């Protein structure tokens, strides 16, 4: 896939990175919808394509990495590549506004949408992101974030542009990550909070020794609690950098890196700031607005929707003008994320619109409840969702994975959360599971958790 980011563009084609954890019918839809002509697939995943290959309408060739010899309907990647001369190909005639990457969203509310990003969008995103993340040729990046996930947040572009060393990772295993950190003197990694949590647990159980090199961790996904930031910076001694974005914006648009004017803050205050989405990237105009399109009050209380206008916002959804017009209005992309803004203009994500729990007319942020529960030493992972309630319509429920060696009851966690939250926000029920369902990038899939409790109703209340 890493080679693909360069080979595909060198011939003027469009790259369509595919999530490796989809099912065959998902691949069938995406490949047909995108009118893909050539499919590159790893030998471990070719079994997902075989059942649907007769249904692929536009695919002309399937090239398999790691396969020895041609297999009738597939071609060996290594042998195919060896047939060509090593001389550089002639640069194709491209306009900066031509589509470079086509990225399909997860499709939790219907069929996946194809997000079109131009060469210009990817290029300008690389320039702004490498500035904010302080990327240089002295860096060694370990690719933990899957490269199919919004082009690995564009990382192959800006680390390559700076001449940084890049180390690939086939599977996300904590022991292998730490081995590569030590072997290759890794200085920077991008990942979801759940992956970082697994590294913390591994370091705690296996005896962690601090690396000689400085390491910074770039995190996006669900908002982390300040206690989580503290553990990373004090136990691992890694710099924690929170960023925020979405596929439709290429993706990153804000960061929480501490600014020079904030150096006098206490450690605890800095951890609190670092847990926020933060302030906008250069080249991005990020606002939080109410239902009338007016900016919310910068009081850290009024909730509004995050909208963004930037050079990196998508050209639109492929063959879906209605869907495009629904989210891009008056030049701004409407994210569907709800947030508050503090007095200094720092944005803090309150929740996704669909994850806000409305119980008895009161809005409850599932992120706020999760953050309170993460303070309990027995909680390794937690997801808070809404479940049906006859009186209140819906009520918060916590689904908890316990830390190894700890025991805690439902009653204890409810009481613990009520000691830190308004009582109406505390979960009314806690269930325990061995693990939580996650996407390939490590995000907890709340939609799957909710289905278990809402299958007998006509729809999710929210």
N, C-alpha and C positions, 0 to 999 in steps of 0.2 A: 504493500500500500504506500509505503514511504517513497519508493521508486515511482509509483504511479503519479504522485503529485507533480513530478517533473516530466516524465515521459508523455503523459496525456496532454499536458499543455504545450509541449514542444511540437506536437503535430496539429495543434489548433483545435483539439477536441474538448469536450466537457467531461469532468469527472463526477461520478455519482457514487460516493462512499456508502457502503451498505452495512448496517448494523449486523454483527455476526451472530446475534442471539434471536433473530427473527425466525419465523416458521416458513416453510416452502410457499404457502399461499401469499404471505407478505412479499416475498421476493418476486413472485409472479406478477403481483399488482404493480410494484415499483418498476420492474424492468419493462413491462409493457407500457405503463403510463409515461415513463421517461423516454420511451422509444430507443432504448439502449441497443447498440449494435454489437459491441464486444464486451464480454464478461470475463473478468479475471477473478479466480476463486482459489482459495487454499485447498490443498488435498484433503485436509481434515473436515472441510465444510462442503465438499462437492456432493455429498449425499443429500444435502438440502435442495440441490438444483435438479438432480436426476428425476424426481417425481413430477417436476413441472416443466421439463425442457421442451416437451411436445407442445406446451401451451404458450411458449414465448414467441411473440409475433414478429419481433424485429431483430432479435439476437442472431447474428450470423456466425459468431465464433466464440467458443468457450475455452479459455486458456487457464491451465491449472498449475499453480505454483507447488513445487515439491513432487510432481508426478514424473516418473521415468517413462519416456516414450509416449507417442500418441495413442489414444484409446478409442478410436472411432469417432465419437462425438466430442472428444476433448483433445486439446493440444498441450504438450508439455511446455511450461513457461520458459524454463532454462534452455531447452532445445530451440524453441521459437526465437528467443532473444539472440541466440548464437548465430542465427542465419543472417543477421544484419551487420553491416560495416560499423566500426566503432567511431567513425568520423561524425562530427556534429551534423544534425539535420538542418536544412534551411529553415530559418525562422518563418513561421506562418504569418500571414497578413491578418492581424487582429486589431479590432478597435477596443479601447479600454472599457467600453460599455458592453462588450460582448460577454455572454454568460461563461463563467469559468467553472463554477461548482453548482451542483444541484443536490440539495440536502433534504432528505425526507424526514418530516417531523414524526414523533412517536405514534400519532394517530389514536390517542386514548378516547377521542370523541368522534369516531368515524374513520374514514380512509386517510392514510398519511398524505400530507400536502408537500409538494415539491418546492422548496425554497430556492429561488434563483439568486445567486450572488455573482456579480460581475468581476472581471479582472480588477477594475478600479476599486470596488468595495474591498476585495481581499487585500489589495496592495496598501490602501490607506489604513485598513485595520492593522496590518502588520506594522506600519510606521508608528501609529499611535500606541499600540500595545507594547512594542519593544522599548519604547521610551518609558512608559509607566512601570514596566517590569524590570527595567535596567539590564536588558539583554546585551551581552558583549561576546567577543570571540574568546574570552576567558571562561565562558560558561560551559558546563557539561549538563545537558538535559537528559533525564531519564523519562522516556515516553511511558507514563503510567496511564494517563488518560487515553482511551481508544482514539485512534486517528480518524475513525469514521464519525466521531462525535463532533460535529461542526468543524470538520477539518482539524481535529485535535486542538480546538480553540485557535486554529490558524498557526499553531506552533511550528509546523514544518517550514512555514514561510519566513517567519522573523528570526528563528534561530539559524536557519541556513543562510539568510541574508547577512547575518553578522559573523558567519564563520565559526559558530559554536559547534562543539562536539555533541552528537546525539546518539543515545544508547536506546535500543529497542527492547521491549519486554513482551514476551509471548503470552504469558498468563500472569494475572495479578496474585502473587503469593508473597506475603510479608517477608519470609526468609530469603526469597530470591531478590526482592527489592533491596533489602539491607546488604545482601552480598554484592549486588551491582553498585550500590552507593559506595561501598568500600573499595571495590576493585577498580572502578573507573573514576573515583573521586568526584562523584556527582555533586553539582552545586545548586540545581533547581529541578523541581518536579511540579507537575500540574495534576490535580486529582479531585475527586468528590470527597466530602467530609467522611463518608462511611469507610472509604479506603484508608484515609488518614487515621481514623479511629482504630482500624485493624492493625496499623503500624504501631500505634500507642500501646495496644494490648500485647502485641508481640514483644515490643521493647521491654515492657513491664515484666513479662514472664520469662524472657530469655536472658536477661542481664545485658543492659544496653551500655555501650561505650561511645561517648561523644566522638564524632568524626573530627579530623583535623581541619577540614575545609568548612567554610561558612556555607550553610544551606538555607535556601528560601523555598517555601511551599506556597503554591498558588492554588487557592480553593474557590470553588463556585458550586452552586447547587442549593441545598437547603441551608438556611441561615444558621450558623453555629452559635451555641451559647458562649458567653465570655469565659466560662470555666474551661471550655474546650480549648480556646485560644491560649489560656494560661498554661495548660498542661503541655501544649506543643512547644511554647517558648521557654518554659522553665524545666521541663523534664527532658525533652529532646534537644533543647537549645537551637531550634530551627526558627527562622523568621517566618511569621504567619502573614500571608497576604490574601485578603479576601477580595474577589472580583465578582462582578455581576453582569449578566447578559442573557442573550437568547439567540437561538438559531437564526431568527429573522434579522439580527443585527450583526452577524458575522463572527463572533457573538458578543465580545466584551465591550461594555460602555461605562462602567464605574469601577472604582477601586477604593479601598479603605486604608491605604498606606499612610502612616502618620506623617503629617506635614510639619514643616519647621516651626510653625507657630504653636504646635501642640507638644513640643518637646518637654515642656515643664509639667505636663500632666503626670499624675501618679501612674504606677504600673497598672493598677486596677482600672483606672479611667482609660488608659490606652487599650487594654484588652476589650473594654466595652466598645470603644470606637472601632477596633479592628473586626469586631463581629458584625458590623453594619455593612451595607452595600457601599456606602461611602459617597464620594463625589464623582462628578462626570469626567470621563476621558476628554483629552483635547480632541476637538472636532465633533463632539457629541453634545447635543442640547437635551438634557434629561429633566423632565418635570414630573411632579406628582400633582394630579388635578382631581377636583371633585366632579360630581355628575354634570355640572354645568360647564366644565372645561376650565374652571378657574383654579389657580395654584392654591394648594392647601396652606393653612397657617403653619408657620415654622415653629410649632410649639411641642413637637414630639407626641401629639395626641390625635390630631385630625387625620383620618385615613383617606387616602385617595388612590387613584390608579397611576402607575408609572407609564409615562409615554416618552418616546425618544424620536428625535430627528437628527440624522447624521449621514455622513458620506458612506457609512457602512450598512445602512438599512437595505434590505433586499429589494430587488427589482419587482418582486411580486411572487405569487404562487403560480407554478406552471399550469397553464390551461384552467385557471380558476380565478376569473376576474371578480366574481361575487365574493369569494373568500378574501381576496386581496383588498377590495374596497371596504370590507367589513372591519379590517384591522388597521389600514392606513387611511387616516382621515385628516384633511387639512395639513398634509405633509408630515404628520406624526404617526409613528407606529404605536398602537395601543397594545401593551404587553399582556394585560390581564392580571398583572401582579399588583397587589395592594401594598401601600407603604405609608410611613410617616416621615416627616422631615424635622430635624432638630434646629435649634436657633442658628447654628453655623452652616446649615444647608446640607448636612449629612443625611443621606437617605437610609432608612431601615425598613427592610421588607417585612410586612406584617403577615402576608400570606398570599397564595394564589386565590383568585376569586372563588374557585370551586372548593377551596380548602377552608374558607371562613365558615365557622359553625355558628348558626343563628339559633340560639336556644331561648325560647320564650321572648323573642324580640331583641335579645342582647347579642351583639357580635362578639365572638370569641376567636382569637387567633390561635390556631393549632400550634404555630411556631412558638408562641409565648408559653403555652402549656408544656410543650416539649422541653423548652429551655429550663423551666423550673424543675422538671423531673430529672434532667441530666445532672442536676446538682446532687442527686442522691448517689452515694457510692456504689449501690448495688445495680444501678442502671447502666447497661452497656450500650444499648440502642433503644430508641423509642419512636413510635409514630402515633400521633393523636388524630383520630378521625371522628366524623359524626356518625351516630347510630340513631335509628328511629326511637322516638319517645312519645307515648300517647298524650301526655300533658303538654310538653314543651316543644313538640314537633321533632326536635332532634337534640342530642346531648353529646358531650365529648366522651370518648372512650380512648384509653391509652393501651397500646399494644407494646409490650416490653420484652426485650431480651436481657436476661440477667447476666451480670458479670460472673465469671467463673469463681467459685469459692465464696460467693455471697448468697444470702437468702433473704427474701423480703416478701411480705404478703400484700394482697390487694388493699386491705384496709390501711396498712402502714403507708403505702404510696399515695393513697387518696388523702390521708391526713397530712402527709408531707407536702403535697401540692397545695392543700388548703392553707397551710401555714405561710405560703409564699405568694398566693394569688387570691383575688377576690373569689369568694366561695362559689359563685355561679360559673367561674371559669374552670374550676377543678374538675378532673374527670369523675364521672359518676360510676365508672366501671373500669377495671384494669384486667387485662388478660395477658398471659405469658406465652411466648413462643420461643422456639429454638433459634429461629432466624426470621428476618423480614425480607419480602420479595424486593429485588432491586433491578434496575436497568443495568446494561453493560457498563455504563459510566459510573455506576455506584449510587444512583439516586434511589431512594425508597419509593416504591410504587404504591402510593396510597389508593389509587383507583382499584387495584386488585384487593386490597384490604377492605375497602368499602363494599365491594360487590357481595361479600359474604353476608353482610347485614341488611342490604337493601334489595336483595333479589326478589323478595315477595312484594315489594312496593312497585308502583308504576314508574317511579323515577327517583333519583337522588333529590332530596329536598332542595339542596343548593345546586 
